[in-house]
Amino acid sequence: MLKDEQIAILWNIGQSIAFADDKHGQVEELIVEGYVMKDGDLYELTPKGLKMVEEHAALLAAQGSRDSSA
């Protein structure tokens, strides 16, 4: 199970947003776990990483709709 900070890094990579240098260790871990791949100087989500981001977004949307209907 990924931590929220790791999911945020995946989201940033998926949106082509740069991340702080202190996050590179976590990015390397995400590469090893198969969520991210490096293409030259760029990082890209793998299908596994994309699926994780989409699942997390769906979970947040479901929680938001539950909270607003309460």
PDB file of N, CA, C and O in Angstrom:
ATOM      1  N   MET A   1       0.850  -1.182   0.000  1.00  0.00           N
ATOM      2  CA  MET A   1       0.000   0.000   0.000  1.00  0.00           C
ATOM      3  C   MET A   1       0.892   1.240   0.000  1.00  0.00           C
ATOM      4  O   MET A   1       1.795   1.375   0.825  1.00  0.00           O
ATOM      5  N   LEU A   2       0.621   2.125  -0.928  1.00  0.00           N
ATOM      6  CA  LEU A   2       1.411   3.338  -1.028  1.00  0.00           C
ATOM      7  C   LEU A   2       0.947   4.378  -0.018  1.00  0.00           C
ATOM      8  O   LEU A   2      -0.224   4.428   0.359  1.00  0.00           O
ATOM      9  N   LYS A   3       1.884   5.198   0.406  1.00  0.00           N
ATOM     10  CA  LYS A   3       1.571   6.310   1.302  1.00  0.00           C
ATOM     11  C   LYS A   3       0.993   7.458   0.474  1.00  0.00           C
ATOM     12  O   LYS A   3       1.195   7.526  -0.738  1.00  0.00           O
ATOM     13  N   ASP A   4       0.276   8.350   1.140  1.00  0.00           N
ATOM     14  CA  ASP A   4      -0.316   9.506   0.454  1.00  0.00           C
ATOM     15  C   ASP A   4       0.744  10.326  -0.272  1.00  0.00           C
ATOM     16  O   ASP A   4       0.500  10.823  -1.372  1.00  0.00           O
ATOM     17  N   GLU A   5       1.916  10.470   0.337  1.00  0.00           N
ATOM     18  CA  GLU A   5       2.991  11.246  -0.285  1.00  0.00           C
ATOM     19  C   GLU A   5       3.473  10.584  -1.585  1.00  0.00           C
ATOM     20  O   GLU A   5       3.791  11.272  -2.555  1.00  0.00           O
ATOM     21  N   GLN A   6       3.523   9.260  -1.596  1.00  0.00           N
ATOM     22  CA  GLN A   6       3.919   8.547  -2.813  1.00  0.00           C
ATOM     23  C   GLN A   6       2.862   8.695  -3.901  1.00  0.00           C
ATOM     24  O   GLN A   6       3.197   8.852  -5.075  1.00  0.00           O
ATOM     25  N   ILE A   7       1.600   8.645  -3.523  1.00  0.00           N
ATOM     26  CA  ILE A   7       0.521   8.842  -4.500  1.00  0.00           C
ATOM     27  C   ILE A   7       0.571  10.262  -5.051  1.00  0.00           C
ATOM     28  O   ILE A   7       0.317  10.474  -6.237  1.00  0.00           O
ATOM     29  N   ALA A   8       0.895  11.235  -4.206  1.00  0.00           N
ATOM     30  CA  ALA A   8       1.035  12.615  -4.664  1.00  0.00           C
ATOM     31  C   ALA A   8       2.171  12.728  -5.684  1.00  0.00           C
ATOM     32  O   ALA A   8       2.053  13.462  -6.666  1.00  0.00           O
ATOM     33  N   ILE A   9       3.261  12.010  -5.455  1.00  0.00           N
ATOM     34  CA  ILE A   9       4.367  12.010  -6.416  1.00  0.00           C
ATOM     35  C   ILE A   9       3.909  11.402  -7.732  1.00  0.00           C
ATOM     36  O   ILE A   9       4.209  11.936  -8.800  1.00  0.00           O
ATOM     37  N   LEU A  10       3.181  10.283  -7.667  1.00  0.00           N
ATOM     38  CA  LEU A  10       2.651   9.679  -8.894  1.00  0.00           C
ATOM     39  C   LEU A  10       1.774  10.661  -9.642  1.00  0.00           C
ATOM     40  O   LEU A  10       1.891  10.796 -10.860  1.00  0.00           O
ATOM     41  N   TRP A  11       0.897  11.346  -8.927  1.00  0.00           N
ATOM     42  CA  TRP A  11       0.004  12.319  -9.551  1.00  0.00           C
ATOM     43  C   TRP A  11       0.814  13.423 -10.222  1.00  0.00           C
ATOM     44  O   TRP A  11       0.519  13.812 -11.352  1.00  0.00           O
ATOM     45  N   ASN A  12       1.838  13.931  -9.526  1.00  0.00           N
ATOM     46  CA  ASN A  12       2.682  14.984 -10.100  1.00  0.00           C
ATOM     47  C   ASN A  12       3.369  14.505 -11.374  1.00  0.00           C
ATOM     48  O   ASN A  12       3.437  15.241 -12.359  1.00  0.00           O
ATOM     49  N   ILE A  13       3.875  13.281 -11.358  1.00  0.00           N
ATOM     50  CA  ILE A  13       4.523  12.732 -12.545  1.00  0.00           C
ATOM     51  C   ILE A  13       3.505  12.608 -13.679  1.00  0.00           C
ATOM     52  O   ILE A  13       3.807  12.941 -14.825  1.00  0.00           O
ATOM     53  N   GLY A  14       2.319  12.138 -13.366  1.00  0.00           N
ATOM     54  CA  GLY A  14       1.270  12.001 -14.374  1.00  0.00           C
ATOM     55  C   GLY A  14       0.847  13.330 -14.971  1.00  0.00           C
ATOM     56  O   GLY A  14       0.423  13.387 -16.126  1.00  0.00           O
ATOM     57  N   GLN A  15       0.958  14.398 -14.196  1.00  0.00           N
ATOM     58  CA  GLN A  15       0.589  15.736 -14.663  1.00  0.00           C
ATOM     59  C   GLN A  15       1.797  16.503 -15.208  1.00  0.00           C
ATOM     60  O   GLN A  15       1.687  17.680 -15.552  1.00  0.00           O
ATOM     61  N   SER A  16       2.944  15.831 -15.283  1.00  0.00           N
ATOM     62  CA  SER A  16       4.206  16.445 -15.743  1.00  0.00           C
ATOM     63  C   SER A  16       4.597  17.640 -14.876  1.00  0.00           C
ATOM     64  O   SER A  16       5.104  18.645 -15.374  1.00  0.00           O
ATOM     65  N   ILE A  17       4.355  17.514 -13.582  1.00  0.00           N
ATOM     66  CA  ILE A  17       4.727  18.556 -12.631  1.00  0.00           C
ATOM     67  C   ILE A  17       6.030  18.126 -11.971  1.00  0.00           C
ATOM     68  O   ILE A  17       6.178  16.977 -11.556  1.00  0.00           O
ATOM     69  N   ALA A  18       6.969  19.057 -11.881  1.00  0.00           N
ATOM     70  CA  ALA A  18       8.254  18.751 -11.247  1.00  0.00           C
ATOM     71  C   ALA A  18       8.060  18.537  -9.752  1.00  0.00           C
ATOM     72  O   ALA A  18       7.133  19.076  -9.147  1.00  0.00           O
ATOM     73  N   PHE A  19       8.941  17.750  -9.175  1.00  0.00           N
ATOM     74  CA  PHE A  19       8.886  17.524  -7.741  1.00  0.00           C
ATOM     75  C   PHE A  19      10.233  17.894  -7.138  1.00  0.00           C
ATOM     76  O   PHE A  19      11.240  17.957  -7.843  1.00  0.00           O
ATOM     77  N   ALA A  20      10.247  18.136  -5.839  1.00  0.00           N
ATOM     78  CA  ALA A  20      11.455  18.589  -5.151  1.00  0.00           C
ATOM     79  C   ALA A  20      12.545  17.522  -5.183  1.00  0.00           C
ATOM     80  O   ALA A  20      12.260  16.325  -5.220  1.00  0.00           O
ATOM     81  N   ASP A  21      13.782  17.969  -5.168  1.00  0.00           N
ATOM     82  CA  ASP A  21      14.922  17.053  -5.201  1.00  0.00           C
ATOM     83  C   ASP A  21      14.910  16.065  -4.044  1.00  0.00           C
ATOM     84  O   ASP A  21      15.410  14.949  -4.183  1.00  0.00           O
ATOM     85  N   ASP A  22      14.349  16.455  -2.907  1.00  0.00           N
ATOM     86  CA  ASP A  22      14.349  15.547  -1.758  1.00  0.00           C
ATOM     87  C   ASP A  22      13.389  14.372  -1.946  1.00  0.00           C
ATOM     88  O   ASP A  22      13.359  13.463  -1.116  1.00  0.00           O
ATOM     89  N   LYS A  23      12.618  14.380  -3.005  1.00  0.00           N
ATOM     90  CA  LYS A  23      11.676  13.290  -3.291  1.00  0.00           C
ATOM     91  C   LYS A  23      12.279  12.208  -4.188  1.00  0.00           C
ATOM     92  O   LYS A  23      11.643  11.181  -4.424  1.00  0.00           O
ATOM     93  N   HIS A  24      13.497  12.424  -4.690  1.00  0.00           N
ATOM     94  CA  HIS A  24      14.087  11.479  -5.642  1.00  0.00           C
ATOM     95  C   HIS A  24      14.255  10.084  -5.048  1.00  0.00           C
ATOM     96  O   HIS A  24      14.131   9.097  -5.772  1.00  0.00           O
ATOM     97  N   GLY A  25      14.529   9.977  -3.763  1.00  0.00           N
ATOM     98  CA  GLY A  25      14.634   8.659  -3.135  1.00  0.00           C
ATOM     99  C   GLY A  25      13.320   7.905  -3.211  1.00  0.00           C
ATOM    100  O   GLY A  25      13.301   6.702  -3.472  1.00  0.00           O
ATOM    101  N   GLN A  26      12.225   8.610  -2.984  1.00  0.00           N
ATOM    102  CA  GLN A  26      10.911   7.987  -3.074  1.00  0.00           C
ATOM    103  C   GLN A  26      10.573   7.629  -4.514  1.00  0.00           C
ATOM    104  O   GLN A  26       9.925   6.613  -4.764  1.00  0.00           O
ATOM    105  N   VAL A  27      11.003   8.452  -5.460  1.00  0.00           N
ATOM    106  CA  VAL A  27      10.755   8.151  -6.863  1.00  0.00           C
ATOM    107  C   VAL A  27      11.510   6.888  -7.255  1.00  0.00           C
ATOM    108  O   VAL A  27      10.975   6.042  -7.971  1.00  0.00           O
ATOM    109  N   GLU A  28      12.737   6.754  -6.797  1.00  0.00           N
ATOM    110  CA  GLU A  28      13.514   5.550  -7.085  1.00  0.00           C
ATOM    111  C   GLU A  28      12.808   4.313  -6.532  1.00  0.00           C
ATOM    112  O   GLU A  28      12.801   3.261  -7.170  1.00  0.00           O
ATOM    113  N   GLU A  29      12.221   4.439  -5.357  1.00  0.00           N
ATOM    114  CA  GLU A  29      11.460   3.332  -4.768  1.00  0.00           C
ATOM    115  C   GLU A  29      10.238   2.995  -5.634  1.00  0.00           C
ATOM    116  O   GLU A  29       9.914   1.822  -5.823  1.00  0.00           O
ATOM    117  N   LEU A  30       9.569   4.016  -6.155  1.00  0.00           N
ATOM    118  CA  LEU A  30       8.416   3.804  -7.022  1.00  0.00           C
ATOM    119  C   LEU A  30       8.826   3.146  -8.344  1.00  0.00           C
ATOM    120  O   LEU A  30       8.059   2.381  -8.929  1.00  0.00           O
ATOM    121  N   ILE A  31      10.044   3.452  -8.805  1.00  0.00           N
ATOM    122  CA  ILE A  31      10.561   2.800 -10.013  1.00  0.00           C
ATOM    123  C   ILE A  31      10.781   1.322  -9.737  1.00  0.00           C
ATOM    124  O   ILE A  31      10.378   0.467 -10.526  1.00  0.00           O
ATOM    125  N   VAL A  32      11.421   1.028  -8.615  1.00  0.00           N
ATOM    126  CA  VAL A  32      11.697  -0.363  -8.250  1.00  0.00           C
ATOM    127  C   VAL A  32      10.400  -1.154  -8.101  1.00  0.00           C
ATOM    128  O   VAL A  32      10.342  -2.326  -8.473  1.00  0.00           O
ATOM    129  N   GLU A  33       9.359  -0.519  -7.557  1.00  0.00           N
ATOM    130  CA  GLU A  33       8.080  -1.195  -7.345  1.00  0.00           C
ATOM    131  C   GLU A  33       7.232  -1.255  -8.618  1.00  0.00           C
ATOM    132  O   GLU A  33       6.159  -1.860  -8.613  1.00  0.00           O
ATOM    133  N   GLY A  34       7.702  -0.632  -9.715  1.00  0.00           N
ATOM    134  CA  GLY A  34       7.016  -0.743 -10.993  1.00  0.00           C
ATOM    135  C   GLY A  34       5.937   0.292 -11.261  1.00  0.00           C
ATOM    136  O   GLY A  34       5.140   0.118 -12.182  1.00  0.00           O
ATOM    137  N   TYR A  35       5.889   1.376 -10.473  1.00  0.00           N
ATOM    138  CA  TYR A  35       4.876   2.411 -10.668  1.00  0.00           C
ATOM    139  C   TYR A  35       5.342   3.505 -11.635  1.00  0.00           C
ATOM    140  O   TYR A  35       4.524   4.182 -12.259  1.00  0.00           O
ATOM    141  N   VAL A  36       6.657   3.667 -11.749  1.00  0.00           N
ATOM    142  CA  VAL A  36       7.240   4.754 -12.536  1.00  0.00           C
ATOM    143  C   VAL A  36       8.385   4.188 -13.372  1.00  0.00           C
ATOM    144  O   VAL A  36       9.064   3.247 -12.960  1.00  0.00           O
ATOM    145  N   MET A  37       8.589   4.775 -14.554  1.00  0.00           N
ATOM    146  CA  MET A  37       9.771   4.439 -15.341  1.00  0.00           C
ATOM    147  C   MET A  37      10.457   5.738 -15.730  1.00  0.00           C
ATOM    148  O   MET A  37       9.824   6.787 -15.846  1.00  0.00           O
ATOM    149  N   LYS A  38      11.755   5.644 -15.925  1.00  0.00           N
ATOM    150  CA  LYS A  38      12.525   6.819 -16.301  1.00  0.00           C
ATOM    151  C   LYS A  38      12.886   6.704 -17.771  1.00  0.00           C
ATOM    152  O   LYS A  38      13.388   5.677 -18.228  1.00  0.00           O
ATOM    153  N   ASP A  39      12.618   7.780 -18.502  1.00  0.00           N
ATOM    154  CA  ASP A  39      12.938   7.852 -19.926  1.00  0.00           C
ATOM    155  C   ASP A  39      13.850   9.058 -20.116  1.00  0.00           C
ATOM    156  O   ASP A  39      13.373  10.184 -20.263  1.00  0.00           O
ATOM    157  N   GLY A  40      15.153   8.827 -20.112  1.00  0.00           N
ATOM    158  CA  GLY A  40      16.099   9.937 -20.166  1.00  0.00           C
ATOM    159  C   GLY A  40      16.025  10.729 -18.877  1.00  0.00           C
ATOM    160  O   GLY A  40      16.250  10.187 -17.795  1.00  0.00           O
ATOM    161  N   ASP A  41      15.709  12.008 -18.988  1.00  0.00           N
ATOM    162  CA  ASP A  41      15.562  12.866 -17.808  1.00  0.00           C
ATOM    163  C   ASP A  41      14.121  12.934 -17.314  1.00  0.00           C
ATOM    164  O   ASP A  41      13.837  13.572 -16.301  1.00  0.00           O
ATOM    165  N   LEU A  42      13.217  12.277 -18.030  1.00  0.00           N
ATOM    166  CA  LEU A  42      11.798  12.347 -17.691  1.00  0.00           C
ATOM    167  C   LEU A  42      11.340  11.105 -16.943  1.00  0.00           C
ATOM    168  O   LEU A  42      11.867  10.010 -17.139  1.00  0.00           O
ATOM    169  N   TYR A  43      10.357  11.299 -16.091  1.00  0.00           N
ATOM    170  CA  TYR A  43       9.715  10.190 -15.397  1.00  0.00           C
ATOM    171  C   TYR A  43       8.314  10.031 -15.967  1.00  0.00           C
ATOM    172  O   TYR A  43       7.628  11.018 -16.234  1.00  0.00           O
ATOM    173  N   GLU A  44       7.899   8.800 -16.149  1.00  0.00           N
ATOM    174  CA  GLU A  44       6.563   8.517 -16.666  1.00  0.00           C
ATOM    175  C   GLU A  44       5.913   7.445 -15.812  1.00  0.00           C
ATOM    176  O   GLU A  44       6.590   6.589 -15.244  1.00  0.00           O
ATOM    177  N   LEU A  45       4.597   7.502 -15.727  1.00  0.00           N
ATOM    178  CA  LEU A  45       3.861   6.460 -15.019  1.00  0.00           C
ATOM    179  C   LEU A  45       3.810   5.203 -15.870  1.00  0.00           C
ATOM    180  O   LEU A  45       3.648   5.269 -17.089  1.00  0.00           O
ATOM    181  N   THR A  46       3.947   4.077 -15.227  1.00  0.00           N
ATOM    182  CA  THR A  46       3.695   2.805 -15.892  1.00  0.00           C
ATOM    183  C   THR A  46       2.195   2.556 -15.837  1.00  0.00           C
ATOM    184  O   THR A  46       1.491   3.282 -15.134  1.00  0.00           O
ATOM    185  N   PRO A  47       1.683   1.569 -16.541  1.00  0.00           N
ATOM    186  CA  PRO A  47       0.256   1.247 -16.405  1.00  0.00           C
ATOM    187  C   PRO A  47      -0.129   0.986 -14.940  1.00  0.00           C
ATOM    188  O   PRO A  47      -1.226   1.346 -14.513  1.00  0.00           O
ATOM    189  N   LYS A  48       0.764   0.370 -14.183  1.00  0.00           N
ATOM    190  CA  LYS A  48       0.504   0.112 -12.763  1.00  0.00           C
ATOM    191  C   LYS A  48       0.390   1.427 -11.988  1.00  0.00           C
ATOM    192  O   LYS A  48      -0.482   1.567 -11.130  1.00  0.00           O
ATOM    193  N   GLY A  49       1.268   2.391 -12.286  1.00  0.00           N
ATOM    194  CA  GLY A  49       1.217   3.695 -11.626  1.00  0.00           C
ATOM    195  C   GLY A  49      -0.031   4.465 -11.999  1.00  0.00           C
ATOM    196  O   GLY A  49      -0.658   5.091 -11.144  1.00  0.00           O
ATOM    197  N   LEU A  50      -0.394   4.423 -13.266  1.00  0.00           N
ATOM    198  CA  LEU A  50      -1.604   5.100 -13.726  1.00  0.00           C
ATOM    199  C   LEU A  50      -2.843   4.517 -13.056  1.00  0.00           C
ATOM    200  O   LEU A  50      -3.740   5.254 -12.648  1.00  0.00           O
ATOM    201  N   LYS A  51      -2.890   3.202 -12.947  1.00  0.00           N
ATOM    202  CA  LYS A  51      -4.025   2.549 -12.293  1.00  0.00           C
ATOM    203  C   LYS A  51      -4.129   2.984 -10.835  1.00  0.00           C
ATOM    204  O   LYS A  51      -5.230   3.217 -10.337  1.00  0.00           O
ATOM    205  N   MET A  52      -2.991   3.096 -10.146  1.00  0.00           N
ATOM    206  CA  MET A  52      -3.004   3.514  -8.746  1.00  0.00           C
ATOM    207  C   MET A  52      -3.549   4.930  -8.607  1.00  0.00           C
ATOM    208  O   MET A  52      -4.355   5.197  -7.716  1.00  0.00           O
ATOM    209  N   VAL A  53      -3.122   5.837  -9.474  1.00  0.00           N
ATOM    210  CA  VAL A  53      -3.606   7.222  -9.436  1.00  0.00           C
ATOM    211  C   VAL A  53      -5.108   7.262  -9.698  1.00  0.00           C
ATOM    212  O   VAL A  53      -5.840   7.962  -8.998  1.00  0.00           O
ATOM    213  N   GLU A  54      -5.572   6.519 -10.696  1.00  0.00           N
ATOM    214  CA  GLU A  54      -6.998   6.502 -11.023  1.00  0.00           C
ATOM    215  C   GLU A  54      -7.828   5.918  -9.888  1.00  0.00           C
ATOM    216  O   GLU A  54      -8.900   6.434  -9.571  1.00  0.00           O
ATOM    217  N   GLU A  55      -7.338   4.845  -9.273  1.00  0.00           N
ATOM    218  CA  GLU A  55      -8.068   4.241  -8.155  1.00  0.00           C
ATOM    219  C   GLU A  55      -8.137   5.190  -6.972  1.00  0.00           C
ATOM    220  O   GLU A  55      -9.170   5.282  -6.309  1.00  0.00           O
ATOM    221  N   HIS A  56      -7.060   5.890  -6.706  1.00  0.00           N
ATOM    222  CA  HIS A  56      -7.044   6.834  -5.594  1.00  0.00           C
ATOM    223  C   HIS A  56      -8.005   7.997  -5.857  1.00  0.00           C
ATOM    224  O   HIS A  56      -8.713   8.437  -4.952  1.00  0.00           O
ATOM    225  N   ALA A  57      -8.026   8.490  -7.097  1.00  0.00           N
ATOM    226  CA  ALA A  57      -8.949   9.577  -7.449  1.00  0.00           C
ATOM    227  C   ALA A  57     -10.401   9.121  -7.299  1.00  0.00           C
ATOM    228  O   ALA A  57     -11.246   9.874  -6.815  1.00  0.00           O
ATOM    229  N   ALA A  58     -10.685   7.885  -7.716  1.00  0.00           N
ATOM    230  CA  ALA A  58     -12.047   7.356  -7.582  1.00  0.00           C
ATOM    231  C   ALA A  58     -12.435   7.220  -6.117  1.00  0.00           C
ATOM    232  O   ALA A  58     -13.574   7.500  -5.745  1.00  0.00           O
ATOM    233  N   LEU A  59     -11.500   6.795  -5.291  1.00  0.00           N
ATOM    234  CA  LEU A  59     -11.757   6.666  -3.855  1.00  0.00           C
ATOM    235  C   LEU A  59     -12.052   8.024  -3.238  1.00  0.00           C
ATOM    236  O   LEU A  59     -12.983   8.162  -2.445  1.00  0.00           O
ATOM    237  N   LEU A  60     -11.260   9.027  -3.603  1.00  0.00           N
ATOM    238  CA  LEU A  60     -11.492  10.377  -3.082  1.00  0.00           C
ATOM    239  C   LEU A  60     -12.840  10.923  -3.542  1.00  0.00           C
ATOM    240  O   LEU A  60     -13.542  11.579  -2.773  1.00  0.00           O
ATOM    241  N   ALA A  61     -13.200  10.655  -4.792  1.00  0.00           N
ATOM    242  CA  ALA A  61     -14.495  11.119  -5.310  1.00  0.00           C
ATOM    243  C   ALA A  61     -15.643  10.450  -4.563  1.00  0.00           C
ATOM    244  O   ALA A  61     -16.644  11.093  -4.245  1.00  0.00           O
ATOM    245  N   ALA A  62     -15.496   9.165  -4.286  1.00  0.00           N
ATOM    246  CA  ALA A  62     -16.541   8.444  -3.558  1.00  0.00           C
ATOM    247  C   ALA A  62     -16.668   8.969  -2.140  1.00  0.00           C
ATOM    248  O   ALA A  62     -17.779   9.099  -1.624  1.00  0.00           O
ATOM    249  N   GLN A  63     -15.555   9.269  -1.509  1.00  0.00           N
ATOM    250  CA  GLN A  63     -15.589   9.806  -0.157  1.00  0.00           C
ATOM    251  C   GLN A  63     -16.212  11.204  -0.147  1.00  0.00           C
ATOM    252  O   GLN A  63     -16.956  11.554   0.770  1.00  0.00           O
ATOM    253  N   GLY A  64     -15.903  11.992  -1.166  1.00  0.00           N
ATOM    254  CA  GLY A  64     -16.455  13.345  -1.267  1.00  0.00           C
ATOM    255  C   GLY A  64     -17.954  13.324  -1.453  1.00  0.00           C
ATOM    256  O   GLY A  64     -18.663  14.150  -0.878  1.00  0.00           O
ATOM    257  N   SER A  65     -18.449  12.389  -2.252  1.00  0.00           N
ATOM    258  CA  SER A  65     -19.896  12.327  -2.469  1.00  0.00           C
ATOM    259  C   SER A  65     -20.610  11.820  -1.224  1.00  0.00           C
ATOM    260  O   SER A  65     -21.741  12.221  -0.949  1.00  0.00           O
ATOM    261  N   ARG A  66     -19.957  10.941  -0.472  1.00  0.00           N
ATOM    262  CA  ARG A  66     -20.548  10.480   0.797  1.00  0.00           C
ATOM    263  C   ARG A  66     -20.594  11.618   1.812  1.00  0.00           C
ATOM    264  O   ARG A  66     -21.579  11.781   2.532  1.00  0.00           O
ATOM    265  N   ASP A  67     -19.504  12.412   1.862  1.00  0.00           N
ATOM    266  CA  ASP A  67     -19.441  13.507   2.820  1.00  0.00           C
ATOM    267  C   ASP A  67     -20.449  14.596   2.498  1.00  0.00           C
ATOM    268  O   ASP A  67     -21.020  15.191   3.412  1.00  0.00           O
ATOM    269  N   SER A  68     -20.682  14.872   1.222  1.00  0.00           N
ATOM    270  CA  SER A  68     -21.607  15.942   0.852  1.00  0.00           C
ATOM    271  C   SER A  68     -23.064  15.513   0.994  1.00  0.00           C
ATOM    272  O   SER A  68     -23.951  16.363   1.071  1.00  0.00           O
ATOM    273  N   SER A  69     -23.322  14.203   1.029  1.00  0.00           N
ATOM    274  CA  SER A  69     -24.702  13.760   1.176  1.00  0.00           C
ATOM    275  C   SER A  69     -25.091  13.571   2.640  1.00  0.00           C
ATOM    276  O   SER A  69     -26.250  13.296   2.951  1.00  0.00           O
ATOM    277  N   ALA A  70     -24.136  13.717   3.517  1.00  0.00           N
ATOM    278  CA  ALA A  70     -24.403  13.518   4.957  1.00  0.00           C
ATOM    279  C   ALA A  70     -25.072  14.698   5.590  1.00  0.00           C
ATOM    280  O   ALA A  70     -25.358  14.678   6.787  1.00  0.00           O
TER     281      ALA A  70
END
